[in-house]
Amino acid sequence: MRSAYSWLLRSFLAAFVILITVQVLILGAGIVPVLDSYSRNQIRYLDDLAKRILINPSQISPDTPQHWGPFFVFSADRELIYSNRGRGRTIPESDYRLVHYDDMVIGYYYAGEVRFLDSRSNRHFLGSLGILTAASMLASLGIAVLASVRTARGIAGPVAVLRRDIQELRALKAPRVRVFPVNELSEISSSLNRVGTILEGEEEYKQQWMQNIAHDLRTPLSGLKGQLEGMRDGVLEAGTERFNRTLQEIDRLETMIASVCELSRIENLKSLTVEAVSSEDFLKAVHSTFEPCLAERGCTLSCSAQTPFFYADRELMQRAVENIVGNAFTYAGPGALIDMKITSGTRDATILTISNSGPHIPEEQLDKIFQRFYRGEYSRSTPGSGLGLNISREIVQRHGGCISAENLSPEGVVFTITLPQQQIR
């Protein structure tokens, strides 16, 4: 395993070495074609120049031709028309180049060696050009090395820091948000911080959950154990009343275990059976569930629907609402007024409100009552598992909605469920 720094540095350097090697090969392979192209272009230029001189000799200027060597132009009769080096009497006619015009030979010219000569001065020129090219490549390689080192450090350094931050995540700690020169790395750091914060909260939540369930299970178990030991030792009378209290404790345990199982089932649901639920039918079903309690406790449960239907898993949503209504019956007391409404909110959302005329919930507990096993001071003396509202919240969140509680003035509490008016997969 190589470090990110060494891997990046080697990758950059390998890329630059390959680039320079390709440049050298292209340069070496291209010299001969370039020199040949130079010769062909020069011959075409001299052919054209000689033709123009033969056609119109009066256009000859002092700087004609632009050719470093000798240049002689002869007529078709071998008479000298132009020269930049004397009479040219020693030039053998076999070295003459023909000048054509309309497929006719109109004259000849001699330009000496047209191609790029392999002379000392030209070799010196090519050598100097090679040295400059090599120096340029070496300078490019040096710059590439510095750029590679800087870039590798710029990336490998933050990567090493992020690696240490990930180690903190393993310890369920939230690493701090870091700002790097590379935006993507900064975004990764921000994401790690969010994940760490969630993990810290989940760990704290898990610890609190374990403490709560241990406490709530230990209390009834201790009571049962004490009752049974007392009856075994003859300290307590094994009468009907005592058996009834023992059965109540067992019922409490069964309720708690059933609630934990139900909560686990909801949290592990793969999908919801979402359908269009009739608002009136839904409210009637919830009302019928509590009809026996209404007359017994002298409470009133009113229902109204201002929207014809909403999308939800009918069974789960009814369970969520019944948990809230059941709490209202428990804590609002006899003669309480409970009101359920289904209305339309903004952006086609559906809003379910359950309000009661009972006492206020302490403000500092309004956000805590949906936690697992949380039971405020006002509910310590009432039976229950402490999971009802938590189950309601889990159901609502699985629907993509939200739930909240708020105190009314001068008295009463209202629970608000907001559901998106669309099918949830």
N, C-alpha and C positions, 0 to 999 in steps of 0.2 A: 504494500500500500504506500503510495506516494502522497506527500502533502499537496494541498491545493497550490501553494506557492511554486513548488518545483514543477508540478504538472503544467501550470500556466506558463511559467518561464520557458520550459522546454518546448511547449507547443508554439509559443510566439517565435522563439529563436529558430525552430525548425521551419516555420513558415517563411521567415525572412531569408534563411539560407537557401531554401528551395527557390524563392523568388530571385535571389541574386544569381544562383546557378543557371536558372532559365535565362536570365538576362545575358550572362556570359555566353551561353550556347547560341542564343539568337544573334548576339553580336559577332561571334566567330563564324557562324554559318552565313551571316549576311554580308560579310566584307566582300567576298568574291562577286556576288550578284550586284552589289552596289558599284564596285569598280567597273564591271562589265556594262552596267547601265550608264555609267559616266562616259565610257568610250562610245557607246551607241549614240547618246545624246550629242556628244561633241562631233561625231561624224555627220549626223543629220544637220547640225548647225553649220558645219563647214561646207557640206553639199549645197545647202540653201544659199549660203553666202557667195560661193563661187558662181552659182547660177545667176544671182542678182548682179554680180560684177560683169559677167559675160553678156547679160541682156542689156544692162545700162551702165557702162563703165563710168559715167559722169557722177554716179552716186557714191563713188568711193570716197571715204573720209579718212583723215589721218589716223584715227583710232581703229580702223578696220584692218585686220579682224581682231576679235577678242580671243586671241590664241597665243599661247606663250612661245610656240615654236615657229619655225619658218613656214611661210605661206606664199605659194606661187600659183598664179592662175594663167593658163595658156588657152589660146583660141584653138579651134578645131584644126588649124594649120600649124600648130605648135609654136605660135608667136606669143611672147610674154605680154600679158595684159596687166598684171599686177604682181608686185613683189614687195615683201618687207625685209628681204635679206639679199639684195644684189640681183644679178642676172639669172642665177640658178642654172648655169651652163653645165655644171657637173652632175646634175640630177639625172639619173638614168630614167629613160622614158618608161621602163617597166614598172617604176614606182608611181607613175601618174594614176590619178583616180579619175574615172570618167564622170562627166557632167551631162545629164540628160535633160531634155526639154521636149515634151510631146513625142516621146519615144525616139528622139533624135539625139545624137551625140553633138553637143554644141561646144564642147571644150574639155579641158582637163585642169586638174589642180594637184598640188603637192603640199602636204601639211606636216611632213615628217612623222614622228611617232605620235599617234593620236591617243592611244591607251595610256592609263596611269602607269608611268615608268617605274621600274624597280631600281630607282637610282638612290644614291646615298642620301640626298636631301629628302626624297620622298619617304625613304625608310625612316629617316629621323622624324619626319612629320607623323608617320603612322605610329612610331614608337612613342612620341609625345602624346598623341591622341590616346594610345593604350594606357599610358601612365595616368593621364587625366581621368580616363574611365575607371581604372583600378582604384585611384584615389577617391573618386566619387562613390564607388561601391563600398570601399572600406569605411568612408565617412557615413554612408547609409547604414552599413552594418553596425557601426558604433552607435549611431542614433537609434537603430532598431533595438540594440541591447539595452540602452538606457530606457527606451520606451517600454520594452518588455519587462524590465525589472520594476519600473514604476507602476505599470499596469498590473503586473502580477501581485505586487505588494498592495496596491489599491483594492484588489479583489480578495486576495488571500487573507489579508488582515481582518476585514470585516467578516469573512467566512469563519475564521478562527474564533472571533468574538461571538458570532451566532452559534457556533458549536458549543461554546461554554454556556450560552444562554439556554440551549436545548438541554444541557446537563442539569441546569437549574429546574427546568420543567419536570425532569424525572423526579426531582425532590419536591414536586408540587409547589414550586415557588414561581412567582410572576417576574420574569426579567424586565428590567426597565427598557423603555423605548429609546432606541438609539437612532441617530441620524448619520447616514453614510453618504459619500459622494454619489453612489449609485442608487437611484430612486427605488429600484426593485428590491435591493437589500434593505433599505429603510422600511419598505412595506412589509418585508418578511419579519423584521424586528418588531414592528407594530403588531403584526398578527401573532407573533410569539407572546407578546405581552398580553394580548386579549385572551389567548388560550390559557396562559398561566393564571390570569385573573379568574377565569372560569374554573380552572382546576382547583385553585385555592378555595373558591367558594363551594365547589362540589365536595372537596375534602372536609371543609368545615361543616357543610350541610350533612355529610355522611356521618361524621362524628356525633353531631347533634342528634341526628336521626337514631343512631345506635343507642345513645344515652336515653333518648326519650322512650324508645320501644323497650329498652331494658327496665327503665323506671316503671312504665305503665304495665309491663308484664309482671314485674317483681311485686308490685303492690297487691294485686288480687291474689297472686300465688302465695304471698306471705299471709294474707288473710285466710285463705283456704287452709294453708298448713296449720295456722294457729287454731282455727276452728276444729280441724280434725284431730290435732294432738290433744286439744282440751277435752274433746269428747272421748278420745281413747283413754286418757288418764283419769277420766271421771271428774275433771275439774268443771267442765261445762256439761249442761244437760242436753242430751240429744233429742230435743223437741222439734215440733213442726216448724216453729218460727226460725230456729237456728238452721234447719235444713233449707228453708226458703232463702235465708241470707246466703247460704253456701251456693245454692243454685243461681242466685243473682250474680255472684262473683264469677261462676262458670259461664253464665250468659254473657257477662262483660268480656271475658276472655274470648269466647267464640266470636263475638261481634268484632273485637279488635283483630283477631286472626283473619276473619272473613274480609275485613276492610283492607288489611295489608295485602291479601291475595288479590282482591279486586283492583287495588291500586297497581300492583305488579302486572296484572293482566292488561290494564289500560296502557301502561307505559310500554308494553311490549307488543301492542297491536301492530300488525303489518300495514293494515289499511282500515278505513272506516266504511261502513255501509251508508253512504250519503244518499239522501233522497229529498224530494220536495215534501216538506211536512206541513200539513194544514195547521194553521195557528189555532183555530178554534178547537179542533180535535185534540191538539196537544194540550191546551189549557184544561179541557174537560177531563183528559186522562189524569193530569196532575191533581185536579180538584177531587176526582173520585178517590184517589189514593188516601186523601186526608179527611174524607167525609166522616169517618167514625170519630175522629178527634175533634171535629168542629162542635158537635153538640156536647161532647163530654167536657171540653174546656171552655165552652162558651165563646169560641173565637169566630171571626168572620174572614172568609177567604174570597175575595172578589177577583174576577178575571176579565180582561178586555184585550181584544186583538184589533189593531189598526192596519195590519198588513195581512193579506190572505194566506201566505205561506212563506216558509224560509227553508234553506237547505241545511240539513244536519243528519247525523246518525240518530234516528229517533230514540232508540233505546238508551243510548249513552247520554244524550242531552236531557232526556226525562230524568235520568238518574242524577245528573248535575243539578237540575232545578229542584228536584225533590229533597236533595241534601240541604239546600239553602232554605227551602220552606220548612223542612223539619227542624232546622236550627231556630227558625223564627218562632215556631210553636213552643220550642223548649225554653228559649230565653226571653221571649216577649211576655210570657205569662198568660194566665186565664183572661179571657175577654179581649185578647189582642186583635187588632185589625191588620190583616195581611192582604196586600194587593199585588197582583201579577199583571204585567202589561207586555205586549209585543208590538213594537213600533218599527218604523223605517228610519234609518239614520242617514248620514251623508255617505256619498259614494256607494249607494245601494246596500249599505250594511243593515243588518237586522239587530235590533236592540231589545233584549229581554230585561225587564226590571222587576225585582221582587223587594217590596218595601214592607216594613212592619212598624208598629207603634210602640215597640219595646224600648228599653233603655239604650242610651248611647254606648258604643264601644269606645274605650279610651283611645284617643288619637294616636298614641304611640303604638297601639296594637292593630291598627287598621291594615297595615301592610304585612303583619305577621300572622294573622288569623288563617291565611291560606297555606302556611307551612305545615309540614307533617308533624303530627302529634302536638301541635301548639294549642295550648288551652290557656286562655287568659285567666286572670284572677277571678273575673266574674263568672267563669264556667267551671271552676274547680269542684264545686259541690254538685254538679250535674253529671249524669251518666253520659258516656260516649267514648269513642276511640280517639278523638282528635284528628281523624283523617277525612271526615266528611267534606269539609271545604277544600282540602287539598285534592281530593278526588275530583271535585267540581272543577277546580282550576286545571287539572291535567286534561280533563275531557274538553274543556273550552279551548285550551291551547292546542290540542290535537286537531281541532277544527280550524285552527288558524286565527282564533279570536282572542279576546282578553276579558278579564273579570276584575272587578274592583268593588270596594265597599266604601260607603260614605255616610256620615251622620246627618240626619235631617234636623231641621229646627221647627219647633222647640224640642221635639223628641222623635225617636225612631231612627231606623237604619235602612238604607236602600242598597241592594246589591245590583250591579249592572253588568250584564253579559253582552258583549258586542261580537257578532258573528259576520263574516264576509258573506254576501249574498251570491255565493257561487258554489259549485260542487268542489269538495275537497277530495283529492285522491288519496 
